[in-house]
Amino acid sequence: MACKSCHSENQRNFISEIAIHFPGLAGLSKPIVLVFPTIVVCLECGFAQFAIPNAELRVVREHSSEGEGAGSGKN
C-alpha cells in the first residue's frame, strides 16, 4: 500500500509505544492512554500511521467528549 502523503511504496512497520495526553489544563486531570501499536512509517517523507485498539479508543472517545476535547484546538 502506498504512503497516503507522498505515495511512496518505501514504508516499514515498527513496534511502538505511544502515550496519548489530553490537551489543555483540563487534560491534566484525565488519564494518559498508553497504546503499543504497530506503526507504519514512510521512509521517504516520514508520514506515520497507526490504529488505536478498541479498549484504548473507548477511553480516548469518553474523555474527549468531556469539556475541552482533543478537537478544540485549545492547548
CHARMM-style PDB file with segment names, atoms N, HN, CA, C and O in Angstrom:
ATOM      1  N   MET     1       0.848  -1.181   0.000  1.00  0.00      PROA
ATOM      2  CA  MET     1       0.000   0.000   0.000  1.00  0.00      PROA
ATOM      3  C   MET     1       0.896   1.247   0.000  1.00  0.00      PROA
ATOM      4  O   MET     1       1.879   1.305   0.739  1.00  0.00      PROA
ATOM      5  N   ALA     2       0.568   2.204  -0.797  1.00  0.00      PROA
ATOM      6  HN  ALA     2      -0.231   2.157  -1.397  1.00  0.00      PROA
ATOM      7  CA  ALA     2       1.379   3.417  -0.930  1.00  0.00      PROA
ATOM      8  C   ALA     2       1.129   4.395   0.219  1.00  0.00      PROA
ATOM      9  O   ALA     2       0.055   4.405   0.821  1.00  0.00      PROA
ATOM     10  N   CYS     3       2.132   5.211   0.508  1.00  0.00      PROA
ATOM     11  HN  CYS     3       3.004   5.203   0.018  1.00  0.00      PROA
ATOM     12  CA  CYS     3       2.030   6.259   1.521  1.00  0.00      PROA
ATOM     13  C   CYS     3       0.893   7.205   1.167  1.00  0.00      PROA
ATOM     14  O   CYS     3       0.753   7.606   0.012  1.00  0.00      PROA
ATOM     15  N   LYS     4       0.089   7.561   2.149  1.00  0.00      PROA
ATOM     16  HN  LYS     4       0.203   7.235   3.087  1.00  0.00      PROA
ATOM     17  CA  LYS     4      -1.035   8.470   1.921  1.00  0.00      PROA
ATOM     18  C   LYS     4      -0.584   9.905   1.680  1.00  0.00      PROA
ATOM     19  O   LYS     4      -1.354  10.720   1.172  1.00  0.00      PROA
ATOM     20  N   SER     5       0.652  10.218   2.041  1.00  0.00      PROA
ATOM     21  HN  SER     5       1.277   9.556   2.454  1.00  0.00      PROA
ATOM     22  CA  SER     5       1.152  11.581   1.877  1.00  0.00      PROA
ATOM     23  C   SER     5       1.914  11.771   0.566  1.00  0.00      PROA
ATOM     24  O   SER     5       1.598  12.670  -0.214  1.00  0.00      PROA
ATOM     25  N   CYS     6       2.929  10.913   0.321  1.00  0.00      PROA
ATOM     26  HN  CYS     6       3.185  10.183   0.955  1.00  0.00      PROA
ATOM     27  CA  CYS     6       3.783  11.121  -0.855  1.00  0.00      PROA
ATOM     28  C   CYS     6       3.640  10.014  -1.908  1.00  0.00      PROA
ATOM     29  O   CYS     6       4.230  10.095  -2.985  1.00  0.00      PROA
ATOM     30  N   HSD     7       2.864   8.998  -1.592  1.00  0.00      PROA
ATOM     31  HN  HSD     7       2.384   8.932  -0.717  1.00  0.00      PROA
ATOM     32  CA  HSD     7       2.576   7.866  -2.493  1.00  0.00      PROA
ATOM     33  C   HSD     7       3.753   6.926  -2.701  1.00  0.00      PROA
ATOM     34  O   HSD     7       3.723   6.107  -3.619  1.00  0.00      PROA
ATOM     35  N   SER     8       4.779   7.021  -1.883  1.00  0.00      PROA
ATOM     36  HN  SER     8       4.804   7.687  -1.137  1.00  0.00      PROA
ATOM     37  CA  SER     8       5.922   6.116  -1.966  1.00  0.00      PROA
ATOM     38  C   SER     8       5.526   4.725  -1.477  1.00  0.00      PROA
ATOM     39  O   SER     8       4.639   4.581  -0.637  1.00  0.00      PROA
ATOM     40  N   GLU     9       6.177   3.732  -1.998  1.00  0.00      PROA
ATOM     41  HN  GLU     9       6.898   3.848  -2.681  1.00  0.00      PROA
ATOM     42  CA  GLU     9       5.999   2.351  -1.536  1.00  0.00      PROA
ATOM     43  C   GLU     9       7.038   1.999  -0.470  1.00  0.00      PROA
ATOM     44  O   GLU     9       7.000   0.900   0.082  1.00  0.00      PROA
ATOM     45  N   ASN    10       7.968   2.918  -0.172  1.00  0.00      PROA
ATOM     46  HN  ASN    10       7.998   3.811  -0.621  1.00  0.00      PROA
ATOM     47  CA  ASN    10       9.068   2.673   0.751  1.00  0.00      PROA
ATOM     48  C   ASN    10       8.607   2.911   2.190  1.00  0.00      PROA
ATOM     49  O   ASN    10       8.901   3.950   2.781  1.00  0.00      PROA
ATOM     50  N   GLN    11       7.880   1.934   2.747  1.00  0.00      PROA
ATOM     51  HN  GLN    11       7.640   1.090   2.267  1.00  0.00      PROA
ATOM     52  CA  GLN    11       7.334   2.024   4.091  1.00  0.00      PROA
ATOM     53  C   GLN    11       7.752   0.794   4.883  1.00  0.00      PROA
ATOM     54  O   GLN    11       7.982  -0.276   4.319  1.00  0.00      PROA
ATOM     55  N   ARG    12       7.848   0.960   6.197  1.00  0.00      PROA
ATOM     56  HN  ARG    12       7.661   1.829   6.655  1.00  0.00      PROA
ATOM     57  CA  ARG    12       8.195  -0.160   7.071  1.00  0.00      PROA
ATOM     58  C   ARG    12       7.318  -0.123   8.310  1.00  0.00      PROA
ATOM     59  O   ARG    12       6.858   0.937   8.734  1.00  0.00      PROA
ATOM     60  N   ASN    13       7.092  -1.306   8.885  1.00  0.00      PROA
ATOM     61  HN  ASN    13       7.465  -2.167   8.540  1.00  0.00      PROA
ATOM     62  CA  ASN    13       6.347  -1.439  10.138  1.00  0.00      PROA
ATOM     63  C   ASN    13       7.321  -1.427  11.308  1.00  0.00      PROA
ATOM     64  O   ASN    13       8.401  -2.013  11.234  1.00  0.00      PROA
ATOM     65  N   PHE    14       6.933  -0.759  12.383  1.00  0.00      PROA
ATOM     66  HN  PHE    14       6.055  -0.284  12.443  1.00  0.00      PROA
ATOM     67  CA  PHE    14       7.725  -0.709  13.609  1.00  0.00      PROA
ATOM     68  C   PHE    14       6.801  -0.940  14.799  1.00  0.00      PROA
ATOM     69  O   PHE    14       5.621  -0.590  14.759  1.00  0.00      PROA
ATOM     70  N   ILE    15       7.345  -1.527  15.847  1.00  0.00      PROA
ATOM     71  HN  ILE    15       8.303  -1.812  15.880  1.00  0.00      PROA
ATOM     72  CA  ILE    15       6.616  -1.646  17.106  1.00  0.00      PROA
ATOM     73  C   ILE    15       6.800  -0.314  17.827  1.00  0.00      PROA
ATOM     74  O   ILE    15       7.888   0.261  17.801  1.00  0.00      PROA
ATOM     75  N   SER    16       5.742   0.177  18.469  1.00  0.00      PROA
ATOM     76  HN  SER    16       4.858  -0.290  18.490  1.00  0.00      PROA
ATOM     77  CA  SER    16       5.856   1.497  19.100  1.00  0.00      PROA
ATOM     78  C   SER    16       5.205   1.517  20.480  1.00  0.00      PROA
ATOM     79  O   SER    16       4.453   0.619  20.859  1.00  0.00      PROA
ATOM     80  N   GLU    17       5.527   2.573  21.210  1.00  0.00      PROA
ATOM     81  HN  GLU    17       6.138   3.303  20.903  1.00  0.00      PROA
ATOM     82  CA  GLU    17       4.892   2.898  22.486  1.00  0.00      PROA
ATOM     83  C   GLU    17       4.428   4.335  22.349  1.00  0.00      PROA
ATOM     84  O   GLU    17       5.235   5.222  22.072  1.00  0.00      PROA
ATOM     85  N   ILE    18       3.143   4.576  22.539  1.00  0.00      PROA
ATOM     86  HN  ILE    18       2.488   3.855  22.764  1.00  0.00      PROA
ATOM     87  CA  ILE    18       2.605   5.925  22.381  1.00  0.00      PROA
ATOM     88  C   ILE    18       1.771   6.268  23.608  1.00  0.00      PROA
ATOM     89  O   ILE    18       0.918   5.488  24.030  1.00  0.00      PROA
ATOM     90  N   ALA    19       2.027   7.441  24.174  1.00  0.00      PROA
ATOM     91  HN  ALA    19       2.720   8.075  23.831  1.00  0.00      PROA
ATOM     92  CA  ALA    19       1.242   7.948  25.300  1.00  0.00      PROA
ATOM     93  C   ALA    19       0.386   9.091  24.782  1.00  0.00      PROA
ATOM     94  O   ALA    19       0.906  10.108  24.323  1.00  0.00      PROA
ATOM     95  N   ILE    20      -0.928   8.922  24.859  1.00  0.00      PROA
ATOM     96  HN  ILE    20      -1.351   8.096  25.232  1.00  0.00      PROA
ATOM     97  CA  ILE    20      -1.861   9.951  24.382  1.00  0.00      PROA
ATOM     98  C   ILE    20      -2.255  10.822  25.576  1.00  0.00      PROA
ATOM     99  O   ILE    20      -2.813  10.332  26.558  1.00  0.00      PROA
ATOM    100  N   HSD    21      -1.956  12.119  25.476  1.00  0.00      PROA
ATOM    101  HN  HSD    21      -1.503  12.517  24.678  1.00  0.00      PROA
ATOM    102  CA  HSD    21      -2.284  13.082  26.516  1.00  0.00      PROA
ATOM    103  C   HSD    21      -3.410  13.973  26.006  1.00  0.00      PROA
ATOM    104  O   HSD    21      -3.438  14.330  24.828  1.00  0.00      PROA
ATOM    105  N   PHE    22      -4.327  14.327  26.880  1.00  0.00      PROA
ATOM    106  HN  PHE    22      -4.304  14.036  27.836  1.00  0.00      PROA
ATOM    107  CA  PHE    22      -5.408  15.232  26.502  1.00  0.00      PROA
ATOM    108  C   PHE    22      -4.916  16.670  26.627  1.00  0.00      PROA
ATOM    109  O   PHE    22      -4.145  16.982  27.535  1.00  0.00      PROA
ATOM    110  N   PRO    23      -5.349  17.543  25.734  1.00  0.00      PROA
ATOM    111  CA  PRO    23      -4.819  18.910  25.696  1.00  0.00      PROA
ATOM    112  C   PRO    23      -5.355  19.824  26.802  1.00  0.00      PROA
ATOM    113  O   PRO    23      -6.373  19.550  27.438  1.00  0.00      PROA
ATOM    114  N   GLY    24      -4.633  20.901  26.995  1.00  0.00      PROA
ATOM    115  HN  GLY    24      -3.806  21.123  26.478  1.00  0.00      PROA
ATOM    116  CA  GLY    24      -5.062  21.966  27.897  1.00  0.00      PROA
ATOM    117  C   GLY    24      -4.944  21.601  29.361  1.00  0.00      PROA
ATOM    118  O   GLY    24      -4.533  20.496  29.714  1.00  0.00      PROA
ATOM    119  N   LEU    25      -5.310  22.543  30.199  1.00  0.00      PROA
ATOM    120  HN  LEU    25      -5.644  23.441  29.912  1.00  0.00      PROA
ATOM    121  CA  LEU    25      -5.261  22.315  31.646  1.00  0.00      PROA
ATOM    122  C   LEU    25      -6.228  21.226  32.071  1.00  0.00      PROA
ATOM    123  O   LEU    25      -5.945  20.477  33.006  1.00  0.00      PROA
ATOM    124  N   ALA    26      -7.362  21.128  31.400  1.00  0.00      PROA
ATOM    125  HN  ALA    26      -7.593  21.736  30.641  1.00  0.00      PROA
ATOM    126  CA  ALA    26      -8.339  20.084  31.734  1.00  0.00      PROA
ATOM    127  C   ALA    26      -7.746  18.694  31.490  1.00  0.00      PROA
ATOM    128  O   ALA    26      -8.141  17.728  32.141  1.00  0.00      PROA
ATOM    129  N   GLY    27      -6.810  18.595  30.564  1.00  0.00      PROA
ATOM    130  HN  GLY    27      -6.489  19.380  30.035  1.00  0.00      PROA
ATOM    131  CA  GLY    27      -6.187  17.318  30.265  1.00  0.00      PROA
ATOM    132  C   GLY    27      -5.336  16.772  31.398  1.00  0.00      PROA
ATOM    133  O   GLY    27      -5.062  15.573  31.452  1.00  0.00      PROA
ATOM    134  N   LEU    28      -4.918  17.647  32.303  1.00  0.00      PROA
ATOM    135  HN  LEU    28      -5.140  18.621  32.259  1.00  0.00      PROA
ATOM    136  CA  LEU    28      -4.088  17.207  33.426  1.00  0.00      PROA
ATOM    137  C   LEU    28      -4.834  16.272  34.366  1.00  0.00      PROA
ATOM    138  O   LEU    28      -4.217  15.456  35.051  1.00  0.00      PROA
ATOM    139  N   SER    29      -6.154  16.386  34.403  1.00  0.00      PROA
ATOM    140  HN  SER    29      -6.655  17.049  33.847  1.00  0.00      PROA
ATOM    141  CA  SER    29      -6.941  15.529  35.294  1.00  0.00      PROA
ATOM    142  C   SER    29      -7.488  14.300  34.568  1.00  0.00      PROA
ATOM    143  O   SER    29      -8.235  13.515  35.152  1.00  0.00      PROA
ATOM    144  N   LYS    30      -7.123  14.135  33.309  1.00  0.00      PROA
ATOM    145  HN  LYS    30      -6.516  14.774  32.834  1.00  0.00      PROA
ATOM    146  CA  LYS    30      -7.585  12.981  32.535  1.00  0.00      PROA
ATOM    147  C   LYS    30      -6.465  11.961  32.441  1.00  0.00      PROA
ATOM    148  O   LYS    30      -5.291  12.305  32.578  1.00  0.00      PROA
ATOM    149  N   PRO    31      -6.828  10.695  32.207  1.00  0.00      PROA
ATOM    150  CA  PRO    31      -5.788   9.654  32.165  1.00  0.00      PROA
ATOM    151  C   PRO    31      -4.903   9.774  30.933  1.00  0.00      PROA
ATOM    152  O   PRO    31      -5.332  10.245  29.880  1.00  0.00      PROA
ATOM    153  N   ILE    32      -3.667   9.342  31.088  1.00  0.00      PROA
ATOM    154  HN  ILE    32      -3.318   8.959  31.944  1.00  0.00      PROA
ATOM    155  CA  ILE    32      -2.784   9.181  29.936  1.00  0.00      PROA
ATOM    156  C   ILE    32      -3.110   7.804  29.360  1.00  0.00      PROA
ATOM    157  O   ILE    32      -3.124   6.809  30.086  1.00  0.00      PROA
ATOM    158  N   VAL    33      -3.370   7.752  28.064  1.00  0.00      PROA
ATOM    159  HN  VAL    33      -3.359   8.560  27.474  1.00  0.00      PROA
ATOM    160  CA  VAL    33      -3.739   6.493  27.427  1.00  0.00      PROA
ATOM    161  C   VAL    33      -2.498   5.925  26.734  1.00  0.00      PROA
ATOM    162  O   VAL    33      -1.955   6.533  25.811  1.00  0.00      PROA
ATOM    163  N   LEU    34      -2.065   4.761  27.192  1.00  0.00      PROA
ATOM    164  HN  LEU    34      -2.507   4.267  27.941  1.00  0.00      PROA
ATOM    165  CA  LEU    34      -0.895   4.105  26.604  1.00  0.00      PROA
ATOM    166  C   LEU    34      -1.344   3.094  25.560  1.00  0.00      PROA
ATOM    167  O   LEU    34      -2.228   2.275  25.815  1.00  0.00      PROA
ATOM    168  N   VAL    35      -0.732   3.155  24.387  1.00  0.00      PROA
ATOM    169  HN  VAL    35      -0.014   3.820  24.180  1.00  0.00      PROA
ATOM    170  CA  VAL    35      -1.003   2.185  23.325  1.00  0.00      PROA
ATOM    171  C   VAL    35       0.332   1.675  22.792  1.00  0.00      PROA
ATOM    172  O   VAL    35       1.344   2.373  22.848  1.00  0.00      PROA
ATOM    173  N   PHE    36       0.318   0.466  22.283  1.00  0.00      PROA
ATOM    174  HN  PHE    36      -0.504  -0.102  22.238  1.00  0.00      PROA
ATOM    175  CA  PHE    36       1.532  -0.177  21.778  1.00  0.00      PROA
ATOM    176  C   PHE    36       1.264  -0.724  20.372  1.00  0.00      PROA
ATOM    177  O   PHE    36       1.365  -1.929  20.140  1.00  0.00      PROA
ATOM    178  N   PRO    37       0.924   0.162  19.444  1.00  0.00      PROA
ATOM    179  CA  PRO    37       0.538  -0.299  18.116  1.00  0.00      PROA
ATOM    180  C   PRO    37       1.742  -0.564  17.214  1.00  0.00      PROA
ATOM    181  O   PRO    37       2.855  -0.106  17.472  1.00  0.00      PROA
ATOM    182  N   THR    38       1.479  -1.314  16.154  1.00  0.00      PROA
ATOM    183  HN  THR    38       0.575  -1.686  15.944  1.00  0.00      PROA
ATOM    184  CA  THR    38       2.430  -1.380  15.054  1.00  0.00      PROA
ATOM    185  C   THR    38       2.218  -0.096  14.271  1.00  0.00      PROA
ATOM    186  O   THR    38       1.089   0.233  13.909  1.00  0.00      PROA
ATOM    187  N   ILE    39       3.289   0.623  14.010  1.00  0.00      PROA
ATOM    188  HN  ILE    39       4.207   0.355  14.304  1.00  0.00      PROA
ATOM    189  CA  ILE    39       3.197   1.909  13.314  1.00  0.00      PROA
ATOM    190  C   ILE    39       3.848   1.752  11.939  1.00  0.00      PROA
ATOM    191  O   ILE    39       4.924   1.168  11.811  1.00  0.00      PROA
ATOM    192  N   VAL    40       3.180   2.278  10.918  1.00  0.00      PROA
ATOM    193  HN  VAL    40       2.306   2.752  11.022  1.00  0.00      PROA
ATOM    194  CA  VAL    40       3.698   2.228   9.556  1.00  0.00      PROA
ATOM    195  C   VAL    40       4.336   3.583   9.268  1.00  0.00      PROA
ATOM    196  O   VAL    40       3.672   4.617   9.348  1.00  0.00      PROA
ATOM    197  N   VAL    41       5.634   3.577   8.930  1.00  0.00      PROA
ATOM    198  HN  VAL    41       6.173   2.737   8.865  1.00  0.00      PROA
ATOM    199  CA  VAL    41       6.375   4.812   8.690  1.00  0.00      PROA
ATOM    200  C   VAL    41       6.859   4.841   7.248  1.00  0.00      PROA
ATOM    201  O   VAL    41       7.468   3.885   6.768  1.00  0.00      PROA
ATOM    202  N   CYS    42       6.582   5.948   6.561  1.00  0.00      PROA
ATOM    203  HN  CYS    42       6.087   6.724   6.951  1.00  0.00      PROA
ATOM    204  CA  CYS    42       7.109   6.144   5.213  1.00  0.00      PROA
ATOM    205  C   CYS    42       8.563   6.594   5.355  1.00  0.00      PROA
ATOM    206  O   CYS    42       8.851   7.598   6.008  1.00  0.00      PROA
ATOM    207  N   LEU    43       9.461   5.852   4.747  1.00  0.00      PROA
ATOM    208  HN  LEU    43       9.227   5.037   4.217  1.00  0.00      PROA
ATOM    209  CA  LEU    43      10.882   6.176   4.863  1.00  0.00      PROA
ATOM    210  C   LEU    43      11.304   7.271   3.895  1.00  0.00      PROA
ATOM    211  O   LEU    43      12.472   7.658   3.877  1.00  0.00      PROA
ATOM    212  N   GLU    44      10.385   7.770   3.100  1.00  0.00      PROA
ATOM    213  HN  GLU    44       9.436   7.455   3.115  1.00  0.00      PROA
ATOM    214  CA  GLU    44      10.662   8.885   2.186  1.00  0.00      PROA
ATOM    215  C   GLU    44      10.283  10.227   2.813  1.00  0.00      PROA
ATOM    216  O   GLU    44      11.092  11.154   2.828  1.00  0.00      PROA
ATOM    217  N   CYS    45       9.051  10.334   3.332  1.00  0.00      PROA
ATOM    218  HN  CYS    45       8.394   9.581   3.320  1.00  0.00      PROA
ATOM    219  CA  CYS    45       8.574  11.636   3.826  1.00  0.00      PROA
ATOM    220  C   CYS    45       8.355  11.681   5.341  1.00  0.00      PROA
ATOM    221  O   CYS    45       8.170  12.760   5.903  1.00  0.00      PROA
ATOM    222  N   GLY    46       8.373  10.519   6.006  1.00  0.00      PROA
ATOM    223  HN  GLY    46       8.523   9.643   5.549  1.00  0.00      PROA
ATOM    224  CA  GLY    46       8.204  10.492   7.451  1.00  0.00      PROA
ATOM    225  C   GLY    46       6.770  10.371   7.921  1.00  0.00      PROA
ATOM    226  O   GLY    46       6.528  10.293   9.125  1.00  0.00      PROA
ATOM    227  N   PHE    47       5.813  10.354   7.013  1.00  0.00      PROA
ATOM    228  HN  PHE    47       6.009  10.418   6.035  1.00  0.00      PROA
ATOM    229  CA  PHE    47       4.406  10.193   7.400  1.00  0.00      PROA
ATOM    230  C   PHE    47       4.254   8.867   8.130  1.00  0.00      PROA
ATOM    231  O   PHE    47       4.803   7.854   7.696  1.00  0.00      PROA
ATOM    232  N   ALA    48       3.510   8.862   9.241  1.00  0.00      PROA
ATOM    233  HN  ALA    48       3.064   9.685   9.594  1.00  0.00      PROA
ATOM    234  CA  ALA    48       3.306   7.648  10.023  1.00  0.00      PROA
ATOM    235  C   ALA    48       1.824   7.480  10.331  1.00  0.00      PROA
ATOM    236  O   ALA    48       1.092   8.460  10.463  1.00  0.00      PROA
ATOM    237  N   GLN    49       1.397   6.243  10.442  1.00  0.00      PROA
ATOM    238  HN  GLN    49       1.992   5.446  10.335  1.00  0.00      PROA
ATOM    239  CA  GLN    49       0.007   5.972  10.791  1.00  0.00      PROA
ATOM    240  C   GLN    49      -0.089   4.716  11.640  1.00  0.00      PROA
ATOM    241  O   GLN    49       0.738   3.810  11.542  1.00  0.00      PROA
ATOM    242  N   PHE    50      -1.136   4.686  12.491  1.00  0.00      PROA
ATOM    243  HN  PHE    50      -1.808   5.422  12.571  1.00  0.00      PROA
ATOM    244  CA  PHE    50      -1.384   3.527  13.337  1.00  0.00      PROA
ATOM    245  C   PHE    50      -2.849   3.544  13.728  1.00  0.00      PROA
ATOM    246  O   PHE    50      -3.536   4.553  13.570  1.00  0.00      PROA
ATOM    247  N   ALA    51      -3.312   2.426  14.235  1.00  0.00      PROA
ATOM    248  HN  ALA    51      -2.753   1.607  14.363  1.00  0.00      PROA
ATOM    249  CA  ALA    51      -4.687   2.319  14.728  1.00  0.00      PROA
ATOM    250  C   ALA    51      -4.644   2.137  16.244  1.00  0.00      PROA
ATOM    251  O   ALA    51      -3.771   1.453  16.777  1.00  0.00      PROA
ATOM    252  N   ILE    52      -5.593   2.757  16.919  1.00  0.00      PROA
ATOM    253  HN  ILE    52      -6.303   3.313  16.485  1.00  0.00      PROA
ATOM    254  CA  ILE    52      -5.716   2.632  18.368  1.00  0.00      PROA
ATOM    255  C   ILE    52      -6.648   1.452  18.655  1.00  0.00      PROA
ATOM    256  O   ILE    52      -7.761   1.414  18.132  1.00  0.00      PROA
ATOM    257  N   PRO    53      -6.216   0.489  19.477  1.00  0.00      PROA
ATOM    258  CA  PRO    53      -7.078  -0.648  19.807  1.00  0.00      PROA
ATOM    259  C   PRO    53      -8.388  -0.198  20.460  1.00  0.00      PROA
ATOM    260  O   PRO    53      -8.446   0.863  21.081  1.00  0.00      PROA
ATOM    261  N   ASN    54      -9.437  -1.012  20.317  1.00  0.00      PROA
ATOM    262  HN  ASN    54      -9.391  -1.874  19.813  1.00  0.00      PROA
ATOM    263  CA  ASN    54     -10.786  -0.644  20.775  1.00  0.00      PROA
ATOM    264  C   ASN    54     -10.864  -0.226  22.233  1.00  0.00      PROA
ATOM    265  O   ASN    54     -11.521   0.769  22.543  1.00  0.00      PROA
ATOM    266  N   ALA    55     -10.220  -0.947  23.135  1.00  0.00      PROA
ATOM    267  HN  ALA    55      -9.687  -1.755  22.883  1.00  0.00      PROA
ATOM    268  CA  ALA    55     -10.306  -0.607  24.566  1.00  0.00      PROA
ATOM    269  C   ALA    55      -9.750   0.786  24.834  1.00  0.00      PROA
ATOM    270  O   ALA    55     -10.365   1.571  25.557  1.00  0.00      PROA
ATOM    271  N   GLU    56      -8.597   1.098  24.259  1.00  0.00      PROA
ATOM    272  HN  GLU    56      -8.098   0.461  23.672  1.00  0.00      PROA
ATOM    273  CA  GLU    56      -7.986   2.408  24.453  1.00  0.00      PROA
ATOM    274  C   GLU    56      -8.766   3.493  23.704  1.00  0.00      PROA
ATOM    275  O   GLU    56      -8.858   4.629  24.168  1.00  0.00      PROA
ATOM    276  N   LEU    57      -9.320   3.139  22.557  1.00  0.00      PROA
ATOM    277  HN  LEU    57      -9.245   2.215  22.181  1.00  0.00      PROA
ATOM    278  CA  LEU    57     -10.125   4.093  21.799  1.00  0.00      PROA
ATOM    279  C   LEU    57     -11.359   4.519  22.593  1.00  0.00      PROA
ATOM    280  O   LEU    57     -11.758   5.683  22.539  1.00  0.00      PROA
ATOM    281  N   ARG    58     -11.967   3.584  23.332  1.00  0.00      PROA
ATOM    282  HN  ARG    58     -11.642   2.639  23.376  1.00  0.00      PROA
ATOM    283  CA  ARG    58     -13.112   3.939  24.178  1.00  0.00      PROA
ATOM    284  C   ARG    58     -12.723   4.987  25.216  1.00  0.00      PROA
ATOM    285  O   ARG    58     -13.483   5.923  25.464  1.00  0.00      PROA
ATOM    286  N   VAL    59     -11.546   4.838  25.825  1.00  0.00      PROA
ATOM    287  HN  VAL    59     -10.928   4.078  25.623  1.00  0.00      PROA
ATOM    288  CA  VAL    59     -11.083   5.804  26.831  1.00  0.00      PROA
ATOM    289  C   VAL    59     -10.859   7.166  26.176  1.00  0.00      PROA
ATOM    290  O   VAL    59     -11.279   8.190  26.716  1.00  0.00      PROA
ATOM    291  N   VAL    60     -10.201   7.183  25.015  1.00  0.00      PROA
ATOM    292  HN  VAL    60      -9.860   6.352  24.577  1.00  0.00      PROA
ATOM    293  CA  VAL    60      -9.952   8.439  24.296  1.00  0.00      PROA
ATOM    294  C   VAL    60     -11.278   9.102  23.935  1.00  0.00      PROA
ATOM    295  O   VAL    60     -11.448  10.303  24.140  1.00  0.00      PROA
ATOM    296  N   ARG    61     -12.209   8.332  23.403  1.00  0.00      PROA
ATOM    297  HN  ARG    61     -12.070   7.355  23.236  1.00  0.00      PROA
ATOM    298  CA  ARG    61     -13.511   8.869  22.999  1.00  0.00      PROA
ATOM    299  C   ARG    61     -14.265   9.431  24.208  1.00  0.00      PROA
ATOM    300  O   ARG    61     -14.809  10.533  24.150  1.00  0.00      PROA
ATOM    301  N   GLU    62     -14.291   8.669  25.295  1.00  0.00      PROA
ATOM    302  HN  GLU    62     -13.848   7.774  25.342  1.00  0.00      PROA
ATOM    303  CA  GLU    62     -15.007   9.083  26.504  1.00  0.00      PROA
ATOM    304  C   GLU    62     -14.473  10.402  27.058  1.00  0.00      PROA
ATOM    305  O   GLU    62     -15.249  11.304  27.375  1.00  0.00      PROA
ATOM    306  N   HSD    63     -13.164  10.514  27.174  1.00  0.00      PROA
ATOM    307  HN  HSD    63     -12.534   9.781  26.917  1.00  0.00      PROA
ATOM    308  CA  HSD    63     -12.569  11.701  27.777  1.00  0.00      PROA
ATOM    309  C   HSD    63     -12.469  12.871  26.800  1.00  0.00      PROA
ATOM    310  O   HSD    63     -12.313  14.015  27.228  1.00  0.00      PROA
ATOM    311  N   SER    64     -12.556  12.607  25.498  1.00  0.00      PROA
ATOM    312  HN  SER    64     -12.683  11.678  25.150  1.00  0.00      PROA
ATOM    313  CA  SER    64     -12.554  13.695  24.518  1.00  0.00      PROA
ATOM    314  C   SER    64     -13.875  14.428  24.505  1.00  0.00      PROA
ATOM    315  O   SER    64     -13.937  15.598  24.126  1.00  0.00      PROA
ATOM    316  N   SER    65     -14.936  13.748  24.918  1.00  0.00      PROA
ATOM    317  HN  SER    65     -14.886  12.798  25.226  1.00  0.00      PROA
ATOM    318  CA  SER    65     -16.251  14.382  24.905  1.00  0.00      PROA
ATOM    319  C   SER    65     -16.517  15.178  26.174  1.00  0.00      PROA
ATOM    320  O   SER    65     -17.533  15.865  26.274  1.00  0.00      PROA
ATOM    321  N   GLU    66     -15.620  15.092  27.137  1.00  0.00      PROA
ATOM    322  HN  GLU    66     -14.794  14.533  27.057  1.00  0.00      PROA
ATOM    323  CA  GLU    66     -15.765  15.838  28.394  1.00  0.00      PROA
ATOM    324  C   GLU    66     -15.085  17.193  28.282  1.00  0.00      PROA
ATOM    325  O   GLU    66     -13.875  17.261  28.065  1.00  0.00      PROA
ATOM    326  N   GLY    67     -15.827  18.246  28.424  1.00  0.00      PROA
ATOM    327  HN  GLY    67     -16.809  18.191  28.600  1.00  0.00      PROA
ATOM    328  CA  GLY    67     -15.237  19.589  28.456  1.00  0.00      PROA
ATOM    329  C   GLY    67     -14.440  19.921  27.222  1.00  0.00      PROA
ATOM    330  O   GLY    67     -14.968  19.917  26.110  1.00  0.00      PROA
ATOM    331  N   GLU    68     -13.159  20.210  27.419  1.00  0.00      PROA
ATOM    332  HN  GLU    68     -12.731  20.213  28.322  1.00  0.00      PROA
ATOM    333  CA  GLU    68     -12.254  20.635  26.344  1.00  0.00      PROA
ATOM    334  C   GLU    68     -11.749  19.408  25.601  1.00  0.00      PROA
ATOM    335  O   GLU    68     -10.854  18.718  26.089  1.00  0.00      PROA
ATOM    336  N   GLY    69     -12.308  19.126  24.433  1.00  0.00      PROA
ATOM    337  HN  GLY    69     -13.035  19.686  24.037  1.00  0.00      PROA
ATOM    338  CA  GLY    69     -11.944  17.929  23.672  1.00  0.00      PROA
ATOM    339  C   GLY    69     -10.687  18.099  22.868  1.00  0.00      PROA
ATOM    340  O   GLY    69     -10.170  19.208  22.731  1.00  0.00      PROA
ATOM    341  N   ALA    70     -10.193  17.004  22.335  1.00  0.00      PROA
ATOM    342  HN  ALA    70     -10.614  16.104  22.446  1.00  0.00      PROA
ATOM    343  CA  ALA    70      -8.962  16.998  21.543  1.00  0.00      PROA
ATOM    344  C   ALA    70      -9.103  17.816  20.285  1.00  0.00      PROA
ATOM    345  O   ALA    70      -8.111  18.348  19.785  1.00  0.00      PROA
ATOM    346  N   GLY    71     -10.317  17.935  19.753  1.00  0.00      PROA
ATOM    347  HN  GLY    71     -11.123  17.504  20.159  1.00  0.00      PROA
ATOM    348  CA  GLY    71     -10.504  18.682  18.515  1.00  0.00      PROA
ATOM    349  C   GLY    71     -10.775  20.150  18.739  1.00  0.00      PROA
ATOM    350  O   GLY    71     -11.119  20.852  17.788  1.00  0.00      PROA
ATOM    351  N   SER    72     -10.634  20.645  19.960  1.00  0.00      PROA
ATOM    352  HN  SER    72     -10.354  20.075  20.733  1.00  0.00      PROA
ATOM    353  CA  SER    72     -10.980  22.030  20.251  1.00  0.00      PROA
ATOM    354  C   SER    72      -9.946  23.021  19.760  1.00  0.00      PROA
ATOM    355  O   SER    72     -10.259  24.192  19.546  1.00  0.00      PROA
ATOM    356  N   GLY    73      -8.712  22.560  19.579  1.00  0.00      PROA
ATOM    357  HN  GLY    73      -8.458  21.609  19.753  1.00  0.00      PROA
ATOM    358  CA  GLY    73      -7.644  23.454  19.132  1.00  0.00      PROA
ATOM    359  C   GLY    73      -7.055  24.286  20.254  1.00  0.00      PROA
ATOM    360  O   GLY    73      -6.167  25.102  20.008  1.00  0.00      PROA
ATOM    361  N   LYS    74      -7.525  24.103  21.482  1.00  0.00      PROA
ATOM    362  HN  LYS    74      -8.247  23.440  21.682  1.00  0.00      PROA
ATOM    363  CA  LYS    74      -7.001  24.850  22.634  1.00  0.00      PROA
ATOM    364  C   LYS    74      -5.914  24.038  23.310  1.00  0.00      PROA
ATOM    365  O   LYS    74      -6.054  22.824  23.459  1.00  0.00      PROA
ATOM    366  N   ASN    75      -4.843  24.679  23.717  1.00  0.00      PROA
ATOM    367  HN  ASN    75      -4.730  25.665  23.596  1.00  0.00      PROA
ATOM    368  CA  ASN    75      -3.765  23.985  24.439  1.00  0.00      PROA
ATOM    369  C   ASN    75      -3.518  24.636  25.762  1.00  0.00      PROA
ATOM    370  OT1 ASN    75      -2.649  24.195  26.514  1.00  0.00      PROA
TER     371      ASN     75
END
